[in-house]
Amino acid sequence: MHAYRSHTCADLNISHVGAAVRLSGWVHRVRDHGGLLFIDLRDHYGITQVLCDPDSPVFAQVEKVRSEWCIRIDGEVKARDASLVNAKIPTGEIEVFIRDIEVLGAAKELPLMVFGDQEYPEETRLRYRFLDLRRDAMQRNMVLRSDVVASMRKRMWDKGFREYQTPIITASSPEGARDFLVPSRLHPGKFYALPQAPQQFKQLLMVSGFDKYFQIAPCFRDEDPRADRSPTDFYQLDMEMSFVTQQDVFDTISPVIAGVFEEFGGGRKVDAAGDWPQISYKDAALWYGTDKPDLRNPIKMQIVSEHFAGSGFAIFAKLLEQDGTQIRAIPAPGGGSRKFCDRMNAFAQKEGLPGMGYIFWREAEGGMEAAGPLAKNIGPERTEAIRQQLGLGVGDAAFFLGGKPKQFEAVAGKARTVIGEELNLTDKDRFAFAWIVDFPIYEQDAETGKIDFEHNPFSMPQGGMDALLGDPLAVRGFQYDLACNGYELVSGAIRNHKPEIMFKAFEIAGYGKDEVEKRFGGMVNAFQYGAPPHGGCAAGIDRIVMLLADEANIREVILFPMNQRAEDLMMGAPSEPLSQQLMELNLRVIPQE
């Protein structure tokens, strides 16, 4: 017999009755039934009930074991009494009488329990992640992650892609986030960088003639933490293709993403890949207040400025006299009660706004009437025009926000989400996808007037060089994101592969030719030797698994994540280097005052 096990804790069933077996695993829980000891023995695969009575020669040893001790037992498989069968587990028809036991690893008093669903502070869970990961939910999440990655790989290979590995130590480049720098021992005073993404390398692969590339790629960005983002590193399904248009990229990656969600979505509805809408960045901001809309919520915001211009509602009327302002309405079908309207007004105040105007429609003598302070101020004609524009009726409401869109869009987007959830308009049993397209390449700082890149600087501008010779703020890129249920899952672009267009694009953002050559010298040089048109995208694996696992926090699907302060409490990172290490690197730490 094997030194540790003849079977796993998920293998045994009624056909094994009478067999002598050996199991190894962790003590999930111990139950004392009047001198008869029951142990739920757990390994990665499942749970088997084992038991010991006072007549056993090892009873005294079995009595000593506690939760999360790692043990080996030898025993005989017995059938459970029909009334004691546990149909919830595969091994529920049998139990194993212990004949011998060996303690493989005793456990100290536990800082957190593996058995049960007790909640623990995140700091405790991350400090003792090796225990936290023993929990059933965490085991399921990590197996799901592994299976998702395997499925992605297979689907990409089936589409004619090969996987290539790009460097982990590279040069620093401005790609939208802070680099993690790595000091060089061989070149004192110089630094490598961990790649924010394989961006330049995958483009160079296209110049090298490989045509199709993908990689399950680690990416490193020194970012501020959020619930849906790791502050240090993450993984993405990275891909690039030559001689393709934007639509070709969509047609390639959409079935891969849809297939993964269909395979692991637990029966939830997945929008068919061929039906995913393409929504411009401008329209997404208008309709949803965000460039990663949740289309499970049917609410679309609309501009209703004309109905308030010159109206009796002085706040909005005066606001509209300023340049660049508008009034936007959020329809709320079924929200037509003062109680709900007051609740949403309070929500706006919590978000830092003075409030949120509203109108709701209710039954009245002769049909229907509009209610609320706004309705009284603007009069019945304007109110009726708003109702017709929004397609609302009795029992419905509308909420209004005004100002410069950039100032209120984020709150409007949140309000839309809250309204959808509170009124049960959002379909929770669905994965809804949308391609967001036509991203602006540039943005202007409101205070300094400086033009800078708003999104990926390597995107090909729509219209090429001609577009760059006009108004920079009007330039749109062949750049796209895939949104799902309010999260950005995929980001990509058709790349700028022409040096003269690249130099011009960076010049507009204040980067001279010398600086571009210094920062992107390898890629710029390569583009002068017959670069093909190419494009691709990257899908965030951690975020995809988070959605599939129905988790709200990305740390629930990462084996050993950092905490919110980008600290690894288990391994003690970041840590102070040894003096010898600093000397070898020719570095000195300057204390912060």
VEXTI-833761 format. One record per residue (C-alpha): residue number from 1; residue in one letter; z negated, x, y. Coordinates in steps of 0.2 Angstrom, whole numbers, plus 5000, padded with zeros to 4 digits. Layout:
REM residues N
KEMI  num  residu    c3    c1    c2
KEMI  NUM       A     Z     X     Y
...
END
This chain:
REM residues 593
KEMI  num  residu    c3    c1    c2
KEMI    1       M  5000  5000  5000
KEMI    2       H  5004  5005  5018
KEMI    3       A  4989  5014  5027
KEMI    4       Y  4987  5000  5040
KEMI    5       R  4996  4985  5035
KEMI    6       S  5006  4976  5021
KEMI    7       H  5011  4962  5033
KEMI    8       T  5009  4957  5051
KEMI    9       C  4998  4944  5058
KEMI   10       A  5012  4932  5058
KEMI   11       D  5020  4934  5041
KEMI   12       L  5008  4926  5029
KEMI   13       N  5011  4908  5023
KEMI   14       I  5007  4897  5008
KEMI   15       S  5019  4907  4997
KEMI   16       H  5007  4922  4998
KEMI   17       V  4992  4913  4991
KEMI   18       G  4983  4924  4978
KEMI   19       A  4991  4940  4985
KEMI   20       A  4981  4956  4990
KEMI   21       V  4986  4960  5008
KEMI   22       R  4981  4973  5021
KEMI   23       L  4981  4968  5040
KEMI   24       S  4978  4977  5056
KEMI   25       G  4975  4971  5073
KEMI   26       W  4963  4966  5087
KEMI   27       V  4948  4954  5085
KEMI   28       H  4954  4939  5095
KEMI   29       R  4938  4930  5093
KEMI   30       V  4923  4928  5081
KEMI   31       R  4915  4912  5075
KEMI   32       D  4899  4911  5065
KEMI   33       H  4898  4895  5055
KEMI   34       G  4881  4896  5047
KEMI   35       G  4883  4913  5040
KEMI   36       L  4901  4912  5036
KEMI   37       L  4911  4923  5048
KEMI   38       F  4928  4918  5054
KEMI   39       I  4939  4931  5064
KEMI   40       D  4955  4927  5072
KEMI   41       L  4965  4943  5069
KEMI   42       R  4979  4946  5082
KEMI   43       D  4993  4958  5083
KEMI   44       H  5009  4958  5093
KEMI   45       Y  5017  4945  5082
KEMI   46       G  5004  4932  5079
KEMI   47       I  4987  4927  5073
KEMI   48       T  4979  4926  5056
KEMI   49       Q  4962  4919  5052
KEMI   50       V  4952  4930  5041
KEMI   51       L  4934  4926  5035
KEMI   52       C  4919  4934  5026
KEMI   53       D  4904  4927  5018
KEMI   54       P  4887  4935  5014
KEMI   55       D  4892  4939  4996
KEMI   56       S  4905  4951  5002
KEMI   57       P  4900  4969  5001
KEMI   58       V  4907  4972  5019
KEMI   59       F  4898  4957  5027
KEMI   60       A  4886  4969  5036
KEMI   61       Q  4901  4978  5044
KEMI   62       V  4910  4963  5048
KEMI   63       E  4895  4956  5057
KEMI   64       K  4896  4971  5069
KEMI   65       V  4914  4968  5075
KEMI   66       R  4916  4961  5093
KEMI   67       S  4931  4954  5103
KEMI   68       E  4945  4967  5105
KEMI   69       W  4939  4979  5092
KEMI   70       C  4954  4986  5083
KEMI   71       I  4952  4984  5064
KEMI   72       R  4960  4985  5047
KEMI   73       I  4955  4973  5033
KEMI   74       D  4960  4971  5015
KEMI   75       G  4959  4954  5007
KEMI   76       E  4965  4940  4997
KEMI   77       V  4976  4926  5004
KEMI   78       K  4968  4909  5001
KEMI   79       A  4975  4891  5005
KEMI   80       R  4966  4882  5018
KEMI   81       D  4959  4865  5014
KEMI   82       A  4972  4851  5019
KEMI   83       S  4960  4845  5032
KEMI   84       L  4958  4863  5040
KEMI   85       V  4977  4867  5041
KEMI   86       N  4981  4873  5059
KEMI   87       A  4999  4867  5062
KEMI   88       K  5000  4876  5079
KEMI   89       I  5002  4893  5071
KEMI   90       P  5014  4899  5058
KEMI   91       T  4999  4906  5047
KEMI   92       G  4989  4890  5049
KEMI   93       E  4991  4885  5030
KEMI   94       I  4981  4901  5024
KEMI   95       E  4967  4912  5027
KEMI   96       V  4962  4929  5021
KEMI   97       F  4945  4933  5013
KEMI   98       I  4940  4950  5018
KEMI   99       R  4936  4962  5004
KEMI  100       D  4936  4978  5014
KEMI  101       I  4936  4983  5033
KEMI  102       E  4939  4998  5043
KEMI  103       V  4935  5000  5062
KEMI  104       L  4950  5008  5069
KEMI  105       G  4945  5007  5087
KEMI  106       A  4928  5000  5094
KEMI  107       A  4929  4992  5111
KEMI  108       K  4916  4993  5125
KEMI  109       E  4910  4978  5134
KEMI  110       L  4926  4970  5141
KEMI  111       P  4929  4969  5160
KEMI  112       L  4941  4954  5156
KEMI  113       M  4943  4943  5141
KEMI  114       V  4959  4942  5132
KEMI  115       F  4955  4926  5123
KEMI  116       G  4956  4910  5133
KEMI  117       D  4964  4907  5150
KEMI  118       Q  4950  4913  5162
KEMI  119       E  4956  4919  5179
KEMI  120       Y  4952  4936  5185
KEMI  121       P  4955  4945  5202
KEMI  122       E  4972  4954  5202
KEMI  123       E  4963  4970  5206
KEMI  124       T  4953  4969  5189
KEMI  125       R  4969  4964  5180
KEMI  126       L  4979  4979  5187
KEMI  127       R  4965  4991  5184
KEMI  128       Y  4963  4986  5166
KEMI  129       R  4982  4982  5164
KEMI  130       F  4981  4988  5146
KEMI  131       L  4969  4973  5142
KEMI  132       D  4978  4961  5153
KEMI  133       L  4994  4964  5144
KEMI  134       R  4986  4959  5127
KEMI  135       R  4985  4941  5133
KEMI  136       D  4998  4930  5125
KEMI  137       A  5006  4925  5142
KEMI  138       M  5009  4943  5147
KEMI  139       Q  5015  4947  5130
KEMI  140       R  5028  4933  5131
KEMI  141       N  5033  4938  5148
KEMI  142       M  5037  4956  5143
KEMI  143       V  5046  4951  5127
KEMI  144       L  5056  4939  5138
KEMI  145       R  5060  4953  5150
KEMI  146       S  5066  4965  5136
KEMI  147       D  5077  4951  5128
KEMI  148       V  5084  4947  5145
KEMI  149       V  5089  4965  5148
KEMI  150       A  5097  4966  5130
KEMI  151       S  5107  4950  5134
KEMI  152       M  5113  4957  5150
KEMI  153       R  5119  4973  5142
KEMI  154       K  5128  4964  5128
KEMI  155       R  5136  4952  5140
KEMI  156       M  5142  4966  5151
KEMI  157       W  5149  4976  5136
KEMI  158       D  5158  4960  5131
KEMI  159       K  5167  4960  5148
KEMI  160       G  5174  4977  5145
KEMI  161       F  5160  4987  5155
KEMI  162       R  5152  5003  5150
KEMI  163       E  5135  5009  5155
KEMI  164       Y  5133  5025  5165
KEMI  165       Q  5118  5033  5172
KEMI  166       T  5117  5040  5190
KEMI  167       P  5105  5052  5197
KEMI  168       I  5087  5048  5201
KEMI  169       I  5084  5063  5212
KEMI  170       T  5097  5063  5226
KEMI  171       A  5099  5064  5245
KEMI  172       S  5091  5053  5258
KEMI  173       S  5103  5039  5266
KEMI  174       P  5100  5024  5277
KEMI  175       E  5102  5009  5266
KEMI  176       G  5091  4997  5273
KEMI  177       A  5073  5003  5267
KEMI  178       R  5062  5018  5268
KEMI  179       D  5066  5032  5256
KEMI  180       F  5053  5040  5245
KEMI  181       L  5055  5058  5248
KEMI  182       V  5052  5072  5235
KEMI  183       P  5049  5090  5242
KEMI  184       S  5059  5104  5235
KEMI  185       R  5050  5119  5228
KEMI  186       L  5066  5129  5227
KEMI  187       H  5071  5125  5244
KEMI  188       P  5056  5125  5255
KEMI  189       G  5056  5113  5270
KEMI  190       K  5069  5102  5262
KEMI  191       F  5067  5086  5253
KEMI  192       Y  5076  5075  5240
KEMI  193       A  5075  5056  5240
KEMI  194       L  5073  5044  5226
KEMI  195       P  5088  5032  5226
KEMI  196       Q  5086  5015  5235
KEMI  197       A  5100  5010  5224
KEMI  198       P  5115  5019  5215
KEMI  199       Q  5126  5013  5229
KEMI  200       Q  5135  5029  5233
KEMI  201       F  5136  5035  5215
KEMI  202       K  5144  5019  5209
KEMI  203       Q  5157  5020  5222
KEMI  204       L  5160  5038  5218
KEMI  205       L  5163  5032  5200
KEMI  206       M  5176  5021  5206
KEMI  207       V  5185  5035  5215
KEMI  208       S  5183  5045  5199
KEMI  209       G  5194  5032  5190
KEMI  210       F  5181  5024  5179
KEMI  211       D  5187  5006  5184
KEMI  212       K  5171  4997  5178
KEMI  213       Y  5153  5002  5178
KEMI  214       F  5136  4995  5175
KEMI  215       Q  5119  5001  5174
KEMI  216       I  5101  4994  5171
KEMI  217       A  5096  5004  5186
KEMI  218       P  5079  5009  5193
KEMI  219       C  5078  5008  5212
KEMI  220       F  5065  5015  5224
KEMI  221       R  5061  5008  5241
KEMI  222       D  5045  5011  5251
KEMI  223       E  5044  4993  5257
KEMI  224       D  5030  4981  5262
KEMI  225       P  5024  4971  5247
KEMI  226       R  5027  4952  5245
KEMI  227       A  5025  4940  5230
KEMI  228       D  5043  4941  5225
KEMI  229       R  5045  4960  5228
KEMI  230       S  5038  4976  5221
KEMI  231       P  5033  4988  5235
KEMI  232       T  5039  5004  5226
KEMI  233       D  5052  5002  5212
KEMI  234       F  5062  4989  5204
KEMI  235       Y  5076  4987  5192
KEMI  236       Q  5093  4979  5194
KEMI  237       L  5109  4975  5184
KEMI  238       D  5120  4986  5195
KEMI  239       M  5139  4984  5193
KEMI  240       E  5155  4990  5202
KEMI  241       M  5174  4987  5199
KEMI  242       S  5190  4994  5205
KEMI  243       F  5205  4984  5212
KEMI  244       V  5196  4968  5214
KEMI  245       T  5193  4954  5227
KEMI  246       Q  5177  4946  5231
KEMI  247       Q  5182  4931  5220
KEMI  248       D  5185  4943  5205
KEMI  249       V  5167  4949  5207
KEMI  250       F  5161  4931  5207
KEMI  251       D  5171  4927  5192
KEMI  252       T  5164  4942  5183
KEMI  253       I  5146  4941  5186
KEMI  254       S  5143  4922  5187
KEMI  255       P  5145  4919  5169
KEMI  256       V  5134  4933  5165
KEMI  257       I  5120  4926  5176
KEMI  258       A  5123  4908  5170
KEMI  259       G  5123  4914  5152
KEMI  260       V  5106  4923  5154
KEMI  261       F  5098  4907  5162
KEMI  262       E  5105  4896  5149
KEMI  263       E  5099  4907  5135
KEMI  264       F  5081  4909  5141
KEMI  265       G  5079  4895  5153
KEMI  266       G  5069  4884  5140
KEMI  267       G  5081  4870  5141
KEMI  268       R  5081  4868  5160
KEMI  269       K  5098  4863  5168
KEMI  270       V  5108  4877  5173
KEMI  271       D  5122  4874  5186
KEMI  272       A  5139  4878  5178
KEMI  273       A  5145  4895  5184
KEMI  274       G  5162  4888  5190
KEMI  275       D  5153  4875  5201
KEMI  276       W  5143  4887  5211
KEMI  277       P  5147  4883  5230
KEMI  278       Q  5151  4896  5242
KEMI  279       I  5142  4894  5258
KEMI  280       S  5144  4904  5274
KEMI  281       Y  5129  4913  5281
KEMI  282       K  5131  4903  5297
KEMI  283       D  5131  4886  5287
KEMI  284       A  5116  4892  5276
KEMI  285       A  5106  4896  5292
KEMI  286       L  5111  4879  5299
KEMI  287       W  5109  4868  5284
KEMI  288       Y  5094  4876  5276
KEMI  289       G  5086  4888  5288
KEMI  290       T  5088  4903  5276
KEMI  291       D  5101  4913  5268
KEMI  292       K  5093  4910  5251
KEMI  293       P  5093  4891  5250
KEMI  294       D  5085  4881  5236
KEMI  295       L  5099  4868  5232
KEMI  296       R  5087  4859  5220
KEMI  297       N  5082  4851  5237
KEMI  298       P  5096  4840  5243
KEMI  299       I  5091  4840  5261
KEMI  300       K  5103  4847  5274
KEMI  301       M  5098  4850  5292
KEMI  302       Q  5110  4844  5306
KEMI  303       I  5112  4848  5324
KEMI  304       V  5108  4833  5335
KEMI  305       S  5108  4841  5352
KEMI  306       E  5120  4828  5360
KEMI  307       H  5108  4814  5357
KEMI  308       F  5094  4822  5367
KEMI  309       A  5104  4830  5381
KEMI  310       G  5100  4821  5397
KEMI  311       S  5088  4809  5387
KEMI  312       G  5070  4803  5392
KEMI  313       F  5062  4816  5381
KEMI  314       A  5060  4829  5394
KEMI  315       I  5055  4843  5383
KEMI  316       F  5071  4843  5373
KEMI  317       A  5082  4838  5388
KEMI  318       K  5076  4853  5398
KEMI  319       L  5077  4865  5383
KEMI  320       L  5095  4861  5381
KEMI  321       E  5099  4866  5399
KEMI  322       Q  5096  4884  5393
KEMI  323       D  5110  4894  5385
KEMI  324       G  5110  4896  5366
KEMI  325       T  5098  4882  5362
KEMI  326       Q  5100  4867  5351
KEMI  327       I  5090  4853  5343
KEMI  328       R  5090  4852  5324
KEMI  329       A  5086  4837  5313
KEMI  330       I  5078  4838  5296
KEMI  331       P  5081  4821  5287
KEMI  332       A  5067  4815  5276
KEMI  333       P  5073  4801  5264
KEMI  334       G  5057  4791  5259
KEMI  335       G  5046  4800  5272
KEMI  336       G  5045  4784  5284
KEMI  337       S  5027  4783  5286
KEMI  338       R  5016  4788  5301
KEMI  339       K  5004  4796  5289
KEMI  340       F  5017  4808  5282
KEMI  341       C  5025  4811  5299
KEMI  342       D  5008  4816  5305
KEMI  343       R  5005  4828  5290
KEMI  344       M  5022  4837  5294
KEMI  345       N  5017  4838  5312
KEMI  346       A  5001  4847  5307
KEMI  347       F  5011  4858  5296
KEMI  348       A  5022  4864  5311
KEMI  349       Q  5006  4867  5321
KEMI  350       K  4999  4878  5307
KEMI  351       E  5016  4888  5308
KEMI  352       G  5013  4892  5326
KEMI  353       L  5023  4878  5334
KEMI  354       P  5016  4865  5346
KEMI  355       G  5022  4852  5334
KEMI  356       M  5037  4844  5327
KEMI  357       G  5044  4828  5334
KEMI  358       Y  5049  4814  5322
KEMI  359       I  5056  4797  5321
KEMI  360       F  5054  4785  5306
KEMI  361       W  5062  4768  5302
KEMI  362       R  5053  4753  5296
KEMI  363       E  5056  4735  5293
KEMI  364       A  5054  4723  5308
KEMI  365       E  5058  4705  5313
KEMI  366       G  5077  4704  5312
KEMI  367       G  5079  4720  5302
KEMI  368       M  5074  4737  5306
KEMI  369       E  5066  4747  5320
KEMI  370       A  5063  4765  5324
KEMI  371       A  5045  4771  5327
KEMI  372       G  5037  4786  5334
KEMI  373       P  5035  4794  5351
KEMI  374       L  5053  4801  5351
KEMI  375       A  5061  4784  5348
KEMI  376       K  5052  4777  5363
KEMI  377       N  5057  4791  5374
KEMI  378       I  5075  4792  5370
KEMI  379       G  5078  4773  5368
KEMI  380       P  5086  4763  5354
KEMI  381       E  5105  4768  5357
KEMI  382       R  5102  4786  5354
KEMI  383       T  5089  4783  5340
KEMI  384       E  5102  4772  5331
KEMI  385       A  5116  4786  5334
KEMI  386       I  5104  4799  5326
KEMI  387       R  5100  4787  5311
KEMI  388       Q  5119  4784  5308
KEMI  389       Q  5123  4803  5309
KEMI  390       L  5109  4807  5296
KEMI  391       G  5113  4793  5285
KEMI  392       L  5095  4786  5285
KEMI  393       G  5088  4769  5283
KEMI  394       V  5072  4759  5281
KEMI  395       G  5058  4769  5274
KEMI  396       D  5066  4786  5280
KEMI  397       A  5061  4798  5293
KEMI  398       A  5068  4813  5303
KEMI  399       F  5060  4828  5310
KEMI  400       F  5066  4838  5325
KEMI  401       L  5064  4856  5331
KEMI  402       G  5072  4864  5346
KEMI  403       G  5075  4881  5354
KEMI  404       K  5086  4896  5350
KEMI  405       P  5090  4894  5332
KEMI  406       K  5083  4912  5327
KEMI  407       Q  5066  4907  5334
KEMI  408       F  5064  4891  5324
KEMI  409       E  5075  4892  5309
KEMI  410       A  5062  4900  5297
KEMI  411       V  5050  4887  5301
KEMI  412       A  5063  4873  5299
KEMI  413       G  5068  4881  5282
KEMI  414       K  5049  4880  5277
KEMI  415       A  5048  4862  5283
KEMI  416       R  5063  4857  5273
KEMI  417       T  5055  4865  5258
KEMI  418       V  5039  4856  5260
KEMI  419       I  5047  4839  5264
KEMI  420       G  5058  4841  5248
KEMI  421       E  5042  4844  5237
KEMI  422       E  5031  4832  5245
KEMI  423       L  5043  4818  5243
KEMI  424       N  5048  4823  5226
KEMI  425       L  5066  4826  5231
KEMI  426       T  5067  4844  5223
KEMI  427       D  5073  4844  5205
KEMI  428       K  5060  4856  5197
KEMI  429       D  5069  4856  5180
KEMI  430       R  5085  4865  5186
KEMI  431       F  5092  4882  5191
KEMI  432       A  5103  4879  5206
KEMI  433       F  5115  4893  5212
KEMI  434       A  5125  4896  5227
KEMI  435       W  5135  4911  5234
KEMI  436       I  5131  4915  5252
KEMI  437       V  5146  4923  5260
KEMI  438       D  5153  4929  5277
KEMI  439       F  5138  4939  5282
KEMI  440       P  5138  4947  5299
KEMI  441       I  5139  4965  5298
KEMI  442       Y  5131  4968  5315
KEMI  443       E  5116  4962  5325
KEMI  444       Q  5110  4965  5343
KEMI  445       D  5092  4969  5348
KEMI  446       A  5087  4956  5360
KEMI  447       E  5077  4968  5371
KEMI  448       T  5087  4984  5371
KEMI  449       G  5105  4976  5368
KEMI  450       K  5108  4990  5354
KEMI  451       I  5120  4985  5341
KEMI  452       D  5115  4990  5323
KEMI  453       F  5119  4985  5305
KEMI  454       E  5112  4968  5300
KEMI  455       H  5117  4970  5282
KEMI  456       N  5125  4983  5270
KEMI  457       P  5134  4996  5281
KEMI  458       F  5146  5000  5267
KEMI  459       S  5154  4983  5267
KEMI  460       M  5173  4981  5271
KEMI  461       P  5174  4971  5287
KEMI  462       Q  5185  4955  5286
KEMI  463       G  5201  4959  5296
KEMI  464       G  5199  4978  5293
KEMI  465       M  5201  4990  5309
KEMI  466       D  5207  4975  5320
KEMI  467       A  5191  4966  5318
KEMI  468       L  5181  4981  5323
KEMI  469       L  5191  4983  5339
KEMI  470       G  5185  4966  5345
KEMI  471       D  5167  4958  5347
KEMI  472       P  5155  4967  5335
KEMI  473       L  5144  4952  5333
KEMI  474       A  5159  4942  5328
KEMI  475       V  5163  4953  5313
KEMI  476       R  5160  4946  5296
KEMI  477       G  5160  4957  5280
KEMI  478       F  5166  4954  5263
KEMI  479       Q  5148  4953  5258
KEMI  480       Y  5139  4941  5248
KEMI  481       D  5122  4936  5240
KEMI  482       L  5118  4924  5226
KEMI  483       A  5104  4912  5229
KEMI  484       C  5094  4903  5216
KEMI  485       N  5080  4891  5219
KEMI  486       G  5075  4899  5235
KEMI  487       Y  5077  4917  5230
KEMI  488       E  5090  4930  5232
KEMI  489       L  5095  4936  5215
KEMI  490       V  5111  4946  5218
KEMI  491       S  5118  4955  5233
KEMI  492       G  5135  4964  5234
KEMI  493       A  5151  4967  5244
KEMI  494       I  5169  4973  5243
KEMI  495       R  5166  4991  5249
KEMI  496       N  5174  5000  5264
KEMI  497       H  5184  5013  5256
KEMI  498       K  5194  5019  5271
KEMI  499       P  5187  5034  5280
KEMI  500       E  5194  5028  5297
KEMI  501       I  5187  5011  5296
KEMI  502       M  5170  5018  5290
KEMI  503       F  5169  5030  5304
KEMI  504       K  5173  5016  5316
KEMI  505       A  5160  5004  5308
KEMI  506       F  5146  5017  5310
KEMI  507       E  5152  5022  5327
KEMI  508       I  5149  5004  5333
KEMI  509       A  5131  5006  5326
KEMI  510       G  5128  5022  5335
KEMI  511       Y  5131  5034  5321
KEMI  512       G  5143  5048  5326
KEMI  513       K  5156  5055  5315
KEMI  514       D  5146  5071  5312
KEMI  515       E  5131  5061  5307
KEMI  516       V  5141  5050  5295
KEMI  517       E  5148  5066  5287
KEMI  518       K  5131  5073  5286
KEMI  519       R  5123  5058  5278
KEMI  520       F  5137  5052  5267
KEMI  521       G  5147  5068  5266
KEMI  522       G  5150  5066  5247
KEMI  523       M  5157  5049  5248
KEMI  524       V  5167  5051  5264
KEMI  525       N  5175  5067  5257
KEMI  526       A  5179  5057  5241
KEMI  527       F  5187  5043  5251
KEMI  528       Q  5200  5056  5257
KEMI  529       Y  5207  5059  5240
KEMI  530       G  5215  5042  5235
KEMI  531       A  5200  5029  5234
KEMI  532       P  5204  5013  5226
KEMI  533       P  5199  4996  5234
KEMI  534       H  5182  4992  5225
KEMI  535       G  5167  4981  5225
KEMI  536       G  5152  4975  5215
KEMI  537       C  5135  4969  5216
KEMI  538       A  5117  4971  5209
KEMI  539       A  5106  4958  5202
KEMI  540       G  5087  4959  5203
KEMI  541       I  5081  4959  5185
KEMI  542       D  5062  4958  5189
KEMI  543       R  5066  4942  5200
KEMI  544       I  5077  4934  5187
KEMI  545       V  5064  4936  5174
KEMI  546       M  5051  4929  5186
KEMI  547       L  5061  4913  5188
KEMI  548       L  5064  4912  5169
KEMI  549       A  5045  4914  5165
KEMI  550       D  5041  4901  5179
KEMI  551       E  5030  4914  5188
KEMI  552       A  5027  4914  5207
KEMI  553       N  5022  4932  5207
KEMI  554       I  5034  4946  5202
KEMI  555       R  5019  4957  5196
KEMI  556       E  5017  4945  5181
KEMI  557       V  5034  4951  5174
KEMI  558       I  5032  4970  5177
KEMI  559       L  5022  4980  5164
KEMI  560       F  5012  4991  5176
KEMI  561       P  5015  4985  5194
KEMI  562       M  5007  4992  5210
KEMI  563       N  4995  4981  5220
KEMI  564       Q  4998  4974  5237
KEMI  565       R  4994  4990  5245
KEMI  566       A  5006  5000  5234
KEMI  567       E  4992  5007  5223
KEMI  568       D  4991  5010  5205
KEMI  569       L  4973  5006  5201
KEMI  570       M  4974  5011  5183
KEMI  571       M  4982  5028  5185
KEMI  572       G  4975  5032  5202
KEMI  573       A  4991  5033  5212
KEMI  574       P  4994  5039  5225
KEMI  575       S  4983  5054  5223
KEMI  576       E  4979  5069  5233
KEMI  577       P  4989  5084  5227
KEMI  578       L  4981  5100  5221
KEMI  579       S  4981  5115  5233
KEMI  580       Q  4991  5125  5220
KEMI  581       Q  5004  5111  5220
KEMI  582       L  5005  5111  5239
KEMI  583       M  5007  5130  5240
KEMI  584       E  5021  5130  5228
KEMI  585       L  5030  5117  5239
KEMI  586       N  5026  5126  5255
KEMI  587       L  5017  5110  5261
KEMI  588       R  5001  5107  5271
KEMI  589       V  4993  5090  5274
KEMI  590       I  4988  5087  5292
KEMI  591       P  4973  5075  5292
KEMI  592       Q  4975  5059  5301
KEMI  593       E  4963  5056  5316
END
